[in-house]
Amino acid sequence: MKYILLFCGTPDDQAAFDRLSPDDLKARYGEVAKWFQEHRSRIGASNQLQGPHTATTVRFDASGKPTIKDGPFIEGKEIIGGYCEIDVPGLDDAIEMAKTWPGRGAVEIRPAASR
């Protein structure tokens, strides 16, 4: 079954990430690269997203009219920093994989819609 892991954090998490020294950033990326390597047989498409200041949001009103705004205007206080698609037997396997994520913050797990 395919799931999407959304790697999330708060604005405070983003600020702390932005303040990492080059050496600390290299170490963090090394941990994440190791996680991706360990799980490579189950990971499909993945990517890190640029910071929340680069976001553009299209929101639709009740009549379906779109409004476009600069910024991450998704309701909530978390920022999605990246994602990956995984192919595992079931939710328990996705949870076990997400529990090993070294990037900190939160990992939201969603099943991919079947077509």
Backbone as a chain_set.jsonl record, in Angstrom:
{"seq": "MKYILLFCGTPDDQAAFDRLSPDDLKARYGEVAKWFQEHRSRIGASNQLQGPHTATTVRFDASGKPTIKDGPFIEGKEIIGGYCEIDVPGLDDAIEMAKTWPGRGAVEIRPAASR", "coords": {"N": [[0.846, -1.169, 0.0], [0.467, 2.252, -0.722], [1.738, 5.091, 0.906], [1.961, 8.494, 1.945], [4.468, 10.274, 3.476], [4.567, 13.107, 5.335], [6.793, 15.506, 6.222], [6.928, 17.458, 8.918], [7.018, 20.529, 10.821], [7.174, 23.115, 13.32], [6.907, 26.751, 13.132], [8.91, 27.597, 14.911], [10.605, 25.374, 14.9], [11.481, 25.565, 12.237], [12.859, 28.004, 12.343], [14.92, 27.305, 14.112], [16.19, 25.376, 12.572], [17.048, 26.973, 10.44], [19.015, 28.402, 11.766], [21.07, 26.636, 12.183], [24.498, 25.778, 12.337], [26.958, 25.5, 9.684], [28.331, 23.029, 10.062], [26.615, 21.65, 11.838], [24.349, 21.526, 10.236], [25.296, 19.935, 8.151], [25.675, 17.553, 9.563], [23.023, 16.986, 10.311], [21.795, 16.665, 7.788], [23.241, 14.443, 7.051], [22.246, 12.473, 8.816], [19.618, 12.315, 7.897], [20.051, 11.511, 5.23], [21.11, 8.986, 5.713], [18.851, 7.719, 6.812], [17.121, 7.744, 4.573], [18.652, 6.092, 2.899], [18.65, 3.671, 4.345], [15.988, 2.944, 4.059], [15.514, 2.806, 1.361], [14.474, 0.867, -0.413], [11.777, 0.988, -0.073], [10.96, 3.521, -0.633], [9.592, 5.896, -2.803], [9.018, 8.589, -4.856], [10.397, 11.631, -3.578], [11.149, 14.655, -1.782], [12.73, 17.614, -0.54], [11.218, 20.57, 0.599], [11.323, 24.051, -0.297], [11.73, 26.847, 1.962], [9.002, 28.092, 4.083], [8.452, 30.736, 3.395], [8.454, 30.84, 0.668], [6.097, 29.872, -0.245], [2.96, 29.692, -2.004], [-0.491, 30.06, -1.816], [-3.541, 28.761, -2.923], [-6.791, 29.338, -2.315], [-10.169, 28.359, -2.094], [-13.35, 29.898, -2.152], [-16.765, 29.54, -0.889], [-18.277, 29.593, -3.224], [-16.578, 28.612, -5.067], [-14.726, 30.301, -6.135], [-11.388, 31.162, -6.692], [-8.81, 32.414, -4.542], [-5.671, 33.873, -4.444], [-2.768, 33.825, -2.519], [0.331, 34.981, -1.214], [2.486, 32.964, 0.638], [2.392, 30.494, 3.319], [-0.596, 29.502, 3.912], [-2.082, 27.455, 5.016], [-4.368, 26.12, 7.276], [-3.399, 25.93, 10.607], [-0.492, 25.341, 12.666], [1.77, 24.161, 11.788], [4.47, 23.492, 9.537], [5.001, 22.133, 6.382], [7.806, 20.478, 5.459], [8.876, 18.678, 3.686], [8.473, 15.599, 1.817], [7.779, 12.111, 1.26], [7.01, 9.308, -0.774], [5.957, 6.138, 0.131], [6.048, 2.56, -0.116], [4.574, 0.113, 1.454], [3.487, -2.804, 3.345], [1.303, -2.12, 5.069], [-0.425, 0.178, 7.347], [0.746, -0.102, 9.917], [3.393, -0.723, 9.276], [4.148, 1.64, 7.99], [3.984, 3.393, 10.129], [5.982, 2.35, 11.839], [8.219, 2.884, 10.267], [8.108, 5.688, 10.095], [8.558, 6.33, 12.756], [11.269, 6.168, 12.989], [12.329, 8.394, 11.808], [14.824, 10.798, 11.496], [14.732, 13.539, 11.325], [13.37, 15.085, 13.141], [10.673, 17.112, 14.555], [7.47, 16.459, 13.255], [5.854, 13.646, 11.727], [3.5, 13.227, 9.385], [1.265, 10.774, 8.323], [-0.265, 9.613, 5.463], [-2.558, 7.659, 3.612], [-2.161, 6.998, 0.152], [-4.431, 7.995, -2.349], [-6.315, 5.566, -3.996], [-6.619, 4.701, -7.43]], "CA": [[0.0, 0.0, 0.0], [1.264, 3.472, -0.789], [1.488, 6.155, 1.877], [2.786, 9.694, 1.837], [4.965, 10.802, 4.743], [4.777, 14.556, 5.286], [7.725, 15.875, 7.278], [6.38, 18.735, 9.389], [7.576, 21.169, 12.007], [6.563, 24.391, 13.657], [7.764, 27.886, 12.767], [10.092, 27.589, 15.787], [11.495, 24.341, 14.357], [12.076, 26.121, 11.018], [13.834, 29.018, 12.752], [16.073, 26.593, 14.67], [16.866, 24.761, 11.423], [17.718, 28.058, 9.709], [20.149, 28.88, 12.566], [22.112, 25.608, 12.326], [25.807, 26.073, 11.759], [27.23, 24.602, 8.551], [28.69, 21.693, 10.544], [25.401, 21.019, 12.361], [23.485, 21.264, 9.085], [25.881, 18.783, 7.468], [25.378, 16.38, 10.387], [21.579, 16.715, 10.208], [21.557, 16.095, 6.466], [23.824, 13.106, 7.06], [21.286, 11.591, 9.484], [18.478, 12.145, 6.996], [20.521, 10.704, 4.104], [21.234, 7.614, 6.204], [17.487, 7.2, 6.929], [16.654, 7.453, 3.213], [19.42, 4.945, 2.412], [18.166, 2.475, 5.045], [14.62, 2.625, 3.631], [15.437, 3.091, -0.076], [13.674, -0.11, -1.16], [10.352, 1.276, 0.12], [10.696, 4.935, -0.902], [9.455, 6.332, -4.191], [9.314, 10.017, -5.018], [10.59, 12.388, -2.34], [11.85, 15.913, -1.978], [12.659, 18.642, 0.495], [10.585, 21.769, 0.084], [11.94, 25.314, 0.099], [11.133, 27.396, 3.176], [7.609, 28.524, 3.997], [8.337, 32.071, 2.8], [8.331, 30.691, -0.786], [4.801, 29.248, -0.549], [1.802, 30.393, -2.546], [-1.673, 29.277, -1.494], [-4.786, 29.017, -3.639], [-7.909, 28.939, -1.46], [-11.442, 28.518, -2.78], [-14.47, 30.259, -1.289], [-17.917, 28.643, -1.002], [-18.775, 29.567, -4.604], [-15.554, 28.029, -5.922], [-13.821, 31.337, -6.634], [-10.072, 31.054, -6.057], [-8.041, 33.571, -4.084], [-4.259, 33.5, -4.399], [-2.022, 34.597, -1.524], [1.705, 34.578, -0.956], [2.708, 32.451, 1.982], [1.79, 29.217, 3.699], [-1.817, 29.828, 4.626], [-2.819, 26.274, 5.428], [-4.773, 26.271, 8.67], [-2.571, 25.168, 11.524], [0.759, 25.97, 13.062], [2.904, 23.383, 11.334], [4.99, 23.744, 8.197], [5.438, 20.917, 5.711], [9.152, 20.721, 4.963], [9.216, 17.724, 2.645], [7.594, 14.445, 1.741], [8.199, 10.968, 0.453], [6.022, 8.261, -1.006], [6.5, 4.838, 0.516], [5.238, 1.404, -0.472], [4.726, -0.843, 2.551], [2.296, -3.656, 3.428], [0.166, -1.525, 5.761], [-0.209, 1.347, 8.203], [1.699, -0.401, 10.993], [4.746, -0.625, 8.711], [4.4, 3.065, 7.767], [4.221, 3.982, 11.454], [7.314, 1.93, 12.297], [9.205, 3.615, 9.469], [8.051, 7.104, 10.504], [9.116, 6.45, 14.104], [12.729, 6.228, 12.914], [12.704, 9.63, 11.099], [15.775, 11.562, 12.309], [14.607, 14.97, 11.064], [12.653, 15.708, 14.247], [9.366, 17.637, 14.179], [6.398, 15.467, 13.199], [5.667, 12.986, 10.441], [2.1, 12.886, 9.14], [1.156, 9.632, 7.421], [-1.552, 9.553, 4.78], [-2.6, 6.712, 2.508], [-2.371, 7.566, -1.163], [-5.733, 7.624, -2.899], [-6.213, 4.584, -5.08], [-7.315, 5.16, -8.64]], "C": [[0.892, 1.233, 0.0], [0.774, 4.498, 0.231], [2.387, 7.325, 1.538], [3.18, 10.095, 3.248], [5.22, 12.286, 4.536], [5.642, 14.93, 6.48], [7.405, 17.306, 7.703], [7.141, 19.249, 10.596], [6.848, 22.473, 12.242], [7.426, 25.535, 13.118], [9.02, 27.972, 13.643], [11.1, 26.542, 15.327], [12.22, 24.863, 13.117], [13.157, 27.14, 11.371], [15.095, 28.357, 13.315], [16.882, 25.931, 13.552], [17.66, 25.812, 10.658], [18.957, 28.575, 10.442], [21.267, 27.843, 12.709], [23.409, 26.08, 11.682], [26.016, 25.149, 10.563], [27.577, 23.18, 8.988], [27.47, 20.941, 11.076], [24.445, 20.666, 11.23], [23.984, 20.034, 8.323], [25.559, 17.502, 8.239], [23.903, 15.996, 10.276], [21.254, 16.083, 8.863], [22.142, 14.686, 6.359], [22.894, 12.089, 7.703], [20.106, 11.282, 8.567], [18.866, 11.282, 5.795], [20.639, 9.236, 4.505], [19.852, 6.973, 6.314], [16.943, 6.838, 5.543], [17.367, 6.233, 2.644], [18.904, 3.651, 3.043], [16.806, 2.018, 4.521], [14.429, 2.737, 2.117], [14.561, 2.118, -0.849], [12.175, 0.165, -1.051], [9.977, 2.704, -0.251], [10.632, 5.182, -2.393], [9.875, 7.782, -4.29], [9.45, 10.69, -3.657], [11.295, 13.691, -2.679], [11.738, 16.764, -0.728], [12.012, 19.85, -0.162], [11.385, 22.994, 0.497], [11.17, 25.864, 1.296], [9.726, 27.936, 2.978], [7.43, 29.901, 3.372], [8.189, 32.004, 1.282], [6.956, 30.175, -1.206], [3.816, 30.232, -1.176], [0.603, 29.491, -2.294], [-2.839, 29.724, -2.356], [-5.903, 28.464, -2.762], [-9.2, 29.259, -2.207], [-12.529, 28.887, -1.787], [-15.647, 29.319, -1.566], [-18.458, 28.544, -2.429], [-17.775, 28.954, -5.574], [-14.579, 29.028, -6.501], [-12.472, 31.233, -5.919], [-9.518, 32.414, -5.648], [-6.605, 33.102, -3.929], [-3.539, 34.42, -3.425], [-0.6, 34.074, -1.443], [1.792, 34.062, 0.466], [2.001, 31.147, 2.247], [0.539, 29.465, 4.536], [-2.686, 28.62, 4.91], [-3.158, 26.463, 6.899], [-3.907, 25.383, 9.556], [-1.25, 25.873, 11.772], [1.975, 25.17, 12.618], [3.225, 23.694, 9.878], [5.401, 22.402, 7.609], [6.781, 21.215, 5.057], [9.58, 19.787, 3.846], [8.271, 16.543, 2.711], [8.334, 13.279, 1.098], [7.027, 10.013, 0.331], [6.679, 6.954, -0.623], [5.533, 3.74, 0.089], [5.522, 0.328, 0.56], [3.444, -1.667, 2.648], [1.084, -2.997, 4.099], [0.575, -0.38, 6.665], [0.798, 1.071, 9.315], [3.138, -0.276, 10.512], [5.118, 0.837, 8.462], [4.709, 3.757, 9.084], [5.618, 3.616, 11.954], [8.41, 2.682, 11.551], [9.263, 5.076, 9.911], [8.678, 7.311, 11.886], [10.636, 6.557, 14.097], [13.224, 7.497, 12.214], [13.625, 10.47, 11.971], [15.612, 13.075, 12.192], [13.873, 15.758, 12.127], [11.303, 16.243, 13.77], [8.301, 16.558, 14.272], [6.377, 14.854, 11.808], [4.185, 12.625, 10.339], [2.076, 11.782, 8.084], [-0.228, 9.65, 6.793], [-1.51, 8.481, 3.7], [-2.81, 7.464, 1.196], [-3.732, 7.103, -1.669], [-5.537, 6.629, -4.027], [-7.046, 5.063, -6.253], [-8.029, 4.012, -9.287]], "O": [[1.942, 1.253, 0.642], [-0.424, 4.732, 0.392], [3.44, 7.163, 0.922], [2.322, 10.238, 4.119], [5.997, 12.674, 3.664], [5.259, 14.693, 7.625], [7.591, 18.247, 6.933], [7.818, 18.496, 11.296], [6.003, 22.879, 11.444], [8.558, 25.305, 12.694], [10.079, 28.376, 13.164], [12.307, 26.783, 15.356], [13.419, 24.639, 12.953], [14.235, 27.145, 10.777], [16.209, 28.798, 13.03], [18.112, 25.928, 13.587], [18.805, 25.575, 10.274], [19.856, 29.13, 9.811], [22.307, 28.142, 13.295], [23.404, 26.7, 10.619], [25.335, 24.132, 10.436], [27.155, 22.221, 8.342], [27.3, 19.752, 10.809], [23.8, 19.618, 11.266], [23.189, 19.193, 7.902], [25.212, 16.485, 7.638], [23.573, 14.815, 10.16], [20.53, 15.09, 8.795], [21.596, 13.836, 5.656], [22.758, 10.971, 7.207], [19.655, 10.14, 8.473], [18.095, 10.415, 5.384], [20.305, 8.347, 3.723], [19.686, 5.808, 5.951], [16.375, 5.762, 5.355], [16.739, 5.417, 1.969], [18.74, 2.646, 2.35], [16.508, 0.823, 4.54], [13.294, 2.761, 1.642], [13.958, 2.504, -1.85], [11.388, -0.359, -1.84], [8.803, 3.068, -0.192], [11.495, 4.741, -3.151], [10.965, 8.155, -3.855], [8.728, 10.372, -2.712], [11.946, 13.817, -3.716], [10.782, 16.652, 0.04], [12.235, 20.119, -1.343], [12.054, 22.978, 1.53], [10.075, 25.391, 1.602], [9.305, 28.205, 1.853], [6.35, 30.203, 2.865], [7.835, 33.005, 0.66], [6.682, 30.053, -2.399], [3.846, 31.434, -0.909], [0.674, 28.286, -2.534], [-3.094, 30.92, -2.502], [-5.955, 27.263, -2.499], [-9.31, 30.292, -2.867], [-12.636, 28.287, -0.718], [-15.534, 28.406, -2.384], [-19.035, 27.523, -2.802], [-18.071, 28.79, -6.757], [-13.697, 28.657, -7.276], [-12.417, 31.218, -4.69], [-9.732, 33.423, -6.322], [-6.353, 32.048, -3.345], [-3.678, 35.641, -3.492], [-0.356, 32.876, -1.586], [1.235, 34.658, 1.388], [1.117, 30.74, 1.493], [0.63, 29.62, 5.754], [-3.904, 28.749, 5.034], [-2.321, 26.918, 7.678], [-3.716, 24.204, 9.26], [-0.945, 26.887, 11.144], [3.096, 25.47, 13.03], [2.361, 24.103, 9.103], [6.08, 21.618, 8.271], [6.882, 22.098, 4.205], [10.543, 20.071, 3.134], [7.378, 16.493, 3.556], [9.381, 13.453, 0.474], [6.173, 9.926, 1.213], [7.819, 6.687, -1.003], [4.334, 3.98, -0.05], [6.584, -0.294, 0.543], [2.419, -1.274, 2.092], [-0.053, -3.29, 3.728], [1.747, -0.011, 6.745], [1.623, 1.932, 9.622], [4.003, 0.213, 11.239], [6.259, 1.237, 8.69], [5.594, 4.61, 9.149], [6.351, 4.479, 12.438], [9.415, 3.071, 12.145], [10.347, 5.633, 10.082], [9.264, 8.361, 12.148], [11.231, 6.987, 15.085], [14.432, 7.66, 12.042], [13.246, 10.825, 13.087], [16.292, 13.819, 12.898], [13.764, 16.98, 12.024], [10.836, 15.867, 12.695], [8.237, 15.826, 15.26], [6.823, 15.465, 10.837], [3.681, 11.813, 11.116], [2.783, 11.855, 7.079], [-1.239, 9.695, 7.493], [-0.537, 8.397, 2.949], [-3.55, 8.447, 1.144], [-4.134, 5.961, -1.445], [-4.696, 6.825, -4.905], [-8.055, 5.748, -6.079], [-8.676, 4.19, -10.32]]}, "num_chains": 1, "name": "protein.A"}
